[in-house]
């Protein structure tokens, strides 16, 4: 199983991630998610955004109302609304 190529996948209004074989690797726990950039992705939980790693663990606990694109491993202030799943 290659957990490094993960794609957002939704079910019943919740989002998780599947590997390239289509196997669910991160459970459907999130309200919204983004694609991974490097080793992290943004995920919305309980109305707030945070960042998760490729094992689905919190890299940054959910506390943000909105998030932005990653540049040089940091998120900026531009909204990701068009890239959320």
Residue pairs with C-beta under 8 A, 6 or more apart in sequence:
1 19
1 21
1 23
1 25
2 19
2 20
3 19
3 25
3 54
3 55
4 54
5 19
5 20
6 17
6 18
6 19
6 25
6 26
6 36
6 41
6 54
7 17
7 18
7 19
7 20
7 35
8 15
8 16
8 17
8 33
8 34
8 35
8 85
9 15
9 16
9 17
9 18
9 24
9 28
10 16
10 28
10 85
11 28
12 28
13 31
14 28
14 29
14 30
14 31
15 28
15 29
15 30
15 31
15 32
15 33
15 43
15 85
16 24
16 25
16 26
16 27
16 28
16 29
16 30
16 33
16 56
17 24
17 25
17 26
17 33
17 36
17 41
17 56
18 24
18 25
19 25
25 54
25 56
26 52
26 54
26 55
26 56
27 56
29 43
29 45
29 56
30 43
30 44
30 45
31 44
31 45
31 46
31 47
32 42
32 43
32 44
32 49
32 84
32 85
33 41
33 42
33 43
33 44
33 84
33 85
34 41
34 42
34 43
34 67
34 80
34 83
34 84
34 85
35 41
35 83
36 54
37 70
38 70
38 73
39 53
39 54
39 59
40 51
40 52
40 53
40 59
40 60
40 70
41 51
41 52
42 49
42 50
42 51
42 67
42 75
42 80
43 49
43 50
43 51
43 52
43 62
44 62
44 84
45 62
46 62
48 62
48 63
48 64
48 65
49 62
49 63
49 64
49 65
49 66
49 67
50 58
50 59
50 60
50 61
50 62
50 63
50 64
51 58
51 59
51 60
51 67
51 75
52 58
52 59
53 59
66 79
66 80
67 75
67 79
67 80
68 75
68 76
68 77
68 78
68 79
68 80
69 75
69 76
69 78
69 80
69 83
70 76
